Amino acid sequence: MPYRKRAEEALATWRDAARRMEELDADSPAWQDAYAEAELAKAYYQQAIDDARAAHLPEPPAFNLAAAGQARGQRRVAFGRSSRSAIAD
């Protein structure tokens, strides 16, 4: 699977897990499962960055920047450039 698609899927998985974590009790097994899923998504995202570097292709932005931009809805991060999201600043 191309690295961009893997990175996009990892971000979607992370967002879903983060949303579930907010809704769950931190002591519950479901929260622990969501946390593990979020951490795995971060690892997959990092692998996409490493693959892009190895192929000398534009890299996805750092995970924390990509995740934060999506969470706020202010800017949609697109590999190597920023494009406006549907939500106005």
SERO-4910 file (N, C-alpha, C, O; in steps of 0.05 Angstrom, whole numbers):
BEGIN
 pado doro    nc1    nc2    nc3   cac1   cac2   cac3    cc1    cc2    cc3    oc1    oc2    oc3
  Met    A     17    -23      0      0      0      0     18     25      0     37     26     15
  Pro    A     12     44    -17     28     68    -17     29     82     10     10     80     26
  Tyr    A     52     95     15     56    107     42     35    128     48     27    130     72
  Arg    A     26    143     29      6    164     35    -20    152     45    -32    162     64
  Lys    A    -29    131     32    -54    118     40    -51    106     68    -69    108     85
  Arg    A    -27     94     74    -23     83    101    -23    106    121    -35    102    143
  Ala    A    -11    128    115    -11    151    134    -39    161    139    -46    167    161
  Glu    A    -55    164    118    -83    173    121    -99    154    137   -115    162    154
  Glu    A    -95    128    132   -110    108    148   -101    108    177   -117    104    195
  Ala    A    -75    112    182    -65    113    209    -77    136    224    -85    134    247
  Leu    A    -79    160    211    -91    183    224   -121    178    230   -130    185    251
  Ala    A   -135    166    211   -163    160    216   -167    141    239   -185    144    256
  Thr    A   -150    121    240   -151    101    262   -144    115    289   -158    111    309
  Trp    A   -124    132    289   -117    146    313   -140    164    322   -146    165    346
  Arg    A   -152    179    304   -174    197    311   -197    181    323   -209    190    343
  Asp    A   -204    158    312   -225    142    322   -218    132    350   -235    133    368
  Ala    A   -194    123    354   -186    113    380   -186    136    401   -194    132    424
  Ala    A   -176    159    393   -175    182    411   -204    190    419   -208    197    442
  Arg    A   -222    190    401   -250    196    406   -261    177    427   -275    185    446
  Arg    A   -256    151    423   -266    131    441   -253    134    469   -267    131    489
  Met    A   -228    141    470   -214    144    496   -227    167    511   -230    165    536
  Glu    A   -236    188    498   -249    211    511   -276    202    523   -284    213    544
  Glu    A   -289    183    511   -315    174    520   -315    153    541   -335    147    554
  Leu    A   -291    140    545   -289    117    563   -275    124    589   -261    144    591
  Asp    A   -280    108    609   -266    110    635   -238    100    631   -233     78    620
  Ala    A   -218    115    640   -190    108    636   -182     82    649   -161     71    642
  Asp    A   -197     72    668   -191     47    681   -204     23    667   -200      0    676
  Ser    A   -219     28    646   -233      5    634   -216     -9    613   -198      3    602
  Pro    A   -222    -35    609   -207    -50    588   -211    -38    560   -193    -38    543
  Ala    A   -235    -27    555   -240    -14    529   -222     10    524   -213     14    502
  Trp    A   -217     26    546   -199     48    543   -171     39    537   -157     50    520
  Gln    A   -163     18    551   -136      7    546   -133     -3    517   -113      0    504
  Asp    A   -154    -16    507   -154    -25    479   -152     -2    460   -137     -2    440
  Ala    A   -167     20    465   -166     43    448   -139     56    449   -128     66    429
  Tyr    A   -127     57    473   -100     69    476    -80     53    460    -63     64    446
  Ala    A    -81     26    462    -63      9    446    -67     13    416    -47     14    401
  Glu    A    -91     16    408    -97     21    379    -85     48    371    -74     51    349
  Ala    A    -88     68    388    -77     95    381    -46     94    379    -35    105    361
  Glu    A    -33     80    397     -4     77    396      5     62    371     25     69    359
  Leu    A    -10     41    364     -3     26    340     -7     44    315      9     42    296
  Ala    A    -27     60    315    -32     78    292     -8     98    289      0    104    267
  Lys    A      2    107    312     26    125    311     50    111    299     65    122    283
  Ala    A     53     85    306     76     70    295     72     66    265     92     68    250
  Tyr    A     48     60    256     43     57    227     48     83    213     59     83    191
  Tyr    A     41    106    225     45    132    213     75    137    210     85    146    190
  Gln    A     90    131    231    119    134    230    132    117    209    150    126    195
  Gln    A    121     93    205    131     75    184    126     88    157    143     85    139
  Ala    A    104    101    153     98    114    128    118    137    123    127    140    100
  Ile    A    126    151    144    146    172    141    173    160    133    186    169    115
  Asp    A    180    138    147    205    125    141    206    114    112    226    116     99
  Asp    A    183    103    103    182     93     75    185    116     55    198    113     34
  Ala    A    172    139     61    175    162     43    204    172     42    214    178     20
  Arg    A    217    173     64    245    181     65    262    162     48    279    170     33
  Ala    A    257    136     52    273    116     38    269    118      8    287    112     -8
  Ala    A    245    125     -1    239    128    -29    244    156    -40    239    161    -64
  His    A    254    174    -23    260    202    -31    235    215    -41    236    230    -61
  Leu    A    213    210    -28    187    223    -35    179    243    -13    190    242      9
  Pro    A    160    261    -20    152    280      1    141    265     25    126    245     23
  Glu    A    149    274     49    140    260     73    114    271     83    108    295     80
  Pro    A     98    254     96     75    265    111     86    282    134    109    279    142
  Pro    A     70    301    143     79    318    165     83    301    191     72    279    192
  Ala    A     97    311    210    100    297    235     73    290    247     54    306    244
  Phe    A     71    267    259     45    257    269     31    278    287      7    283    283
  Asn    A     45    289    306     32    307    325     21    332    310      0    342    318
  Leu    A     34    341    289     24    364    274      0    356    257    -20    370    256
  Ala    A      1    333    245    -21    323    228    -45    318    246    -67    326    238
  Ala    A    -41    305    268    -64    298    286    -76    323    298   -100    326    299
  Ala    A    -59    342    306    -69    367    318    -84    384    298   -105    395    304
  Gly    A    -74    385    273    -88    401    253   -115    389    246   -134    404    242
  Gln    A   -117    363    245   -143    350    240   -162    353    263   -186    357    260
  Ala    A   -151    351    288   -169    353    311   -181    380    314   -205    382    321
  Arg    A   -166    401    308   -176    428    310   -194    435    286   -211    453    289
  Gly    A   -191    422    264   -207    428    240   -199    454    227   -214    463    210
  Gln    A   -177    466    235   -169    491    223   -156    488    196   -161    504    178
  Arg    A   -139    469    193   -126    464    168   -125    434    163   -121    419    182
  Arg    A   -129    427    139   -126    399    132    -97    396    122    -89    410    103
  Val    A    -82    378    134    -54    375    126    -53    355    104    -62    332    106
  Ala    A    -41    364     82    -37    346     59     -7    345     54      6    365     54
  Phe    A      3    322     49     31    316     47     47    338     32     44    340      8
  Gly    A     63    353     47     80    372     35     67    400     31     81    419     23
  Arg    A     41    402     37     28    428     34      4    428     52     -5    408     62
  Ser    A     -7    452     57    -32    454     73    -54    464     54    -49    481     37
  Ser    A    -77    453     57   -100    462     42   -122    468     62   -125    455     82
  Arg    A   -139    487     55   -160    495     73   -180    472     76   -186    458     57
  Ser    A   -190    468    100   -212    449    104   -238    462     98   -239    486     92
  Ala    A   -259    447    101   -286    458     97   -294    478    119   -312    494    115
  Ile    A   -280    476    142   -286    494    164   -269    519    161   -245    517    160
  Ala    A   -282    542    161   -267    567    158   -253    574    184   -263    568    206
  Asp    A   -230    587    181   -215    595    205   -229    619    218   -220    629    238
***
